[in-house]
Amino acid sequence: MKVVPAVLAEKFDDFLKRLRQAESFTDYIQVDLMDGVFVETRSFPPEMITSVETPLSFEVHLMAEDPLGFLNGMEHPGLKKVIFHCETGVNHLDLVSTIRERGLASGVAIKPETELAQCRGIAEQVDTLLFLTVDPCCYGSPYKPEVLRKIVEARKLFPAKVISADGGVSLDNLKDFFDAGVDYACVGSRIFLQKDPAESYRLFAHKVQELGH
């Protein structure tokens, strides 16, 4: 299991600050982008990422009703994966095709109240399943441990896929995610809202190392 720092920011300046912090301790992050419709919170315009110079590779988690609209405005050599929500009304297969045409990996995100069966068809077509273990929108939302059941189910159904969990991940419950079969544990506020984000990340990385032995 790997720890992936999750950068969520409403303002571009806050995004840049967290991005620069992340550059000092990791080579890969998740960038959360929000449209103010699919979730209440709205982030900075996605096209602003295009001008950012960074050595980091990253995936984007699009909390948006129109994920293609977000994607079309974004070009960056560091972008490796695009994750959209199962609950959106777009044609998911067409979206996956567009993502792959750009040479990117694809993923589907699943909200806490959505059962895996509702997303089974598109889950079979993507590279990554991202299970939200909080309600999406902002840092520090309450953790929902009942989602672990869905992660265990998905690990059995899709043994070869990347499975990520996002939200409420802490040093205290990291073992639960490890035992459930999570590949990427996405951590936001418990890294970036701490006094020393680099040290907080190192504590998570060390804990993962302990769990692997």
C-alpha positions in Angstrom: 0.0 0.0 0.0 1.1 3.5 -0.8 0.1 6.8 0.8 -0.9 9.4 -1.8 -1.2 13.0 -0.6 -4.5 14.5 -1.6 -4.4 18.2 -2.5 -7.8 20.0 -2.2 -8.1 23.7 -2.4 -10.7 26.3 -3.3 -8.2 29.0 -4.1 -5.3 28.6 -6.6 -2.8 30.1 -4.1 -3.6 27.4 -1.6 -3.3 24.8 -4.2 0.2 26.1 -5.2 1.3 26.2 -1.5 0.3 22.6 -0.9 1.8 21.5 -4.2 5.2 23.0 -3.3 5.0 21.4 0.1 4.3 18.0 -1.5 7.3 18.4 -3.8 9.6 18.1 -0.8 8.3 14.7 0.3 6.6 12.8 -2.6 6.6 12.2 -6.3 2.9 11.6 -6.8 -0.3 13.3 -5.6 -4.0 13.4 -6.1 -5.5 16.7 -7.1 -9.2 17.2 -6.1 -11.2 19.4 -8.4 -14.8 20.5 -7.6 -17.5 22.2 -9.7 -19.8 23.6 -7.0 -22.6 21.6 -8.5 -21.8 17.9 -8.0 -20.5 19.0 -4.6 -21.2 22.3 -2.8 -17.6 23.5 -2.9 -16.0 24.9 -6.0 -12.3 24.9 -6.6 -10.2 27.1 -8.9 -10.6 26.7 -12.7 -9.0 23.4 -13.9 -7.2 25.1 -16.8 -5.0 26.9 -14.3 -3.2 23.7 -13.7 -1.8 23.8 -17.3 0.6 26.7 -16.4 2.0 25.1 -13.3 5.6 23.8 -13.4 6.2 20.8 -11.1 8.2 17.6 -11.1 5.3 15.8 -9.6 3.1 13.3 -11.3 -0.5 13.4 -10.4 -4.0 12.1 -10.8 -7.1 14.3 -10.8 -10.3 13.4 -8.9 -13.1 15.2 -10.7 -16.0 16.0 -8.4 -17.9 17.4 -11.3 -21.2 16.9 -13.2 -19.3 17.5 -16.5 -15.9 15.8 -16.0 -15.1 16.0 -19.7 -15.5 19.8 -19.5 -12.9 19.8 -16.7 -10.6 17.5 -18.6 -10.8 19.4 -21.9 -9.4 22.5 -20.2 -6.4 20.7 -18.7 -3.1 19.9 -20.3 -0.1 18.9 -18.2 2.8 16.4 -18.7 2.5 15.3 -15.1 -1.1 14.3 -15.4 -1.3 10.4 -15.4 -4.8 9.5 -14.4 -8.3 10.9 -14.5 -10.9 9.8 -12.0 -14.6 10.7 -12.5 -17.7 9.9 -10.4 -19.9 6.9 -11.0 -22.9 9.0 -9.9 -22.6 11.6 -12.8 -25.1 11.3 -15.7 -22.5 11.4 -18.5 -21.8 8.5 -20.8 -19.1 6.8 -18.8 -17.8 4.5 -21.6 -17.4 7.5 -23.9 -15.5 9.3 -21.2 -13.2 6.4 -20.6 -12.5 6.3 -24.4 -11.6 10.0 -24.4 -9.3 9.6 -21.4 -7.5 6.7 -23.0 -7.1 8.6 -26.3 -5.1 11.1 -24.4 -2.8 8.3 -23.1 -4.1 8.5 -19.5 -5.2 5.9 -17.0 -8.9 6.0 -16.0 -10.7 5.6 -12.7 -14.1 5.7 -11.3 -14.9 7.2 -7.9 -17.7 5.9 -5.7 -19.5 7.9 -3.0 -20.1 6.3 0.4 -23.8 5.7 -0.2 -23.4 4.2 -3.6 -23.3 0.4 -3.8 -20.7 -1.3 -5.9 -23.4 -3.0 -7.9 -24.5 0.3 -9.2 -21.1 0.9 -10.7 -20.2 -2.6 -11.7 -20.4 -2.0 -15.5 -18.1 0.9 -15.6 -15.8 -0.5 -12.8 -15.0 -3.3 -15.2 -13.7 -0.8 -17.8 -11.5 1.4 -15.8 -8.0 1.0 -14.3 -8.7 2.3 -10.8 -11.6 2.2 -8.3 -11.6 5.1 -5.8 -13.8 4.5 -2.8 -14.7 7.7 -0.9 -14.8 7.0 2.8 -16.2 10.5 3.6 -18.8 12.6 1.9 -16.9 14.5 -0.8 -16.4 18.3 -0.6 -13.8 19.4 1.9 -11.0 18.5 4.2 -12.0 16.9 7.6 -15.4 15.3 6.7 -16.4 12.5 9.1 -15.0 9.1 8.3 -17.4 6.3 7.3 -15.9 2.9 8.2 -18.9 1.0 6.6 -17.3 1.7 3.2 -14.6 -0.9 4.1 -17.1 -3.6 3.3 -17.3 -2.4 -0.3 -13.6 -2.3 -0.6 -13.3 -5.9 0.5 -16.0 -6.9 -2.0 -14.2 -5.0 -4.8 -10.9 -6.6 -4.0 -12.4 -10.0 -4.5 -14.3 -9.0 -7.7 -11.4 -7.1 -9.3 -8.1 -8.6 -8.0 -6.0 -7.0 -10.7 -7.4 -3.4 -10.4 -5.9 -0.6 -8.4 -8.1 0.2 -5.4 -7.9 3.5 -3.7 -9.5 4.9 -0.6 -10.0 8.6 0.0 -11.1 10.4 3.1 -10.8 9.9 6.9 -7.5 8.0 6.6 -5.5 8.3 9.8 -2.6 6.6 11.5 -5.1 4.9 13.8 -7.2 3.3 11.1 -4.5 2.8 8.4 -4.4 -1.0 9.2 -8.1 -1.3 8.3 -7.4 0.0 4.8 -4.3 -2.2 4.5 -6.2 -5.3 5.6 -9.1 -4.5 3.2 -6.7 -4.6 0.2 -6.3 -0.9 -0.6 -3.4 -0.1 -2.9 -3.5 3.8 -2.5 -4.6 5.5 0.7 -5.3 9.1 -0.2 -4.6 11.5 2.7 -5.5 15.1 2.7 -6.1 17.1 5.9 -3.9 14.8 8.1 -1.0 15.8 5.9 -1.6 19.3 4.7 -3.5 20.8 7.6 -0.8 19.7 10.1 2.0 21.9 11.4 4.7 19.9 9.4 3.1 18.3 6.3 6.4 16.6 5.4 6.7 15.0 8.8 3.1 13.9 8.8 3.6 12.2 5.4 6.7 10.4 6.8 4.7 9.1 9.7 2.1 7.6 7.3 4.8 6.2 5.1 6.6 4.6 8.1 3.3 3.1 9.3 2.7 1.6 5.9 6.2 0.1 6.0 5.5 -1.4 9.4 2.2 -3.0 8.1 4.0 -4.6 5.2 6.4 -6.5 7.5 
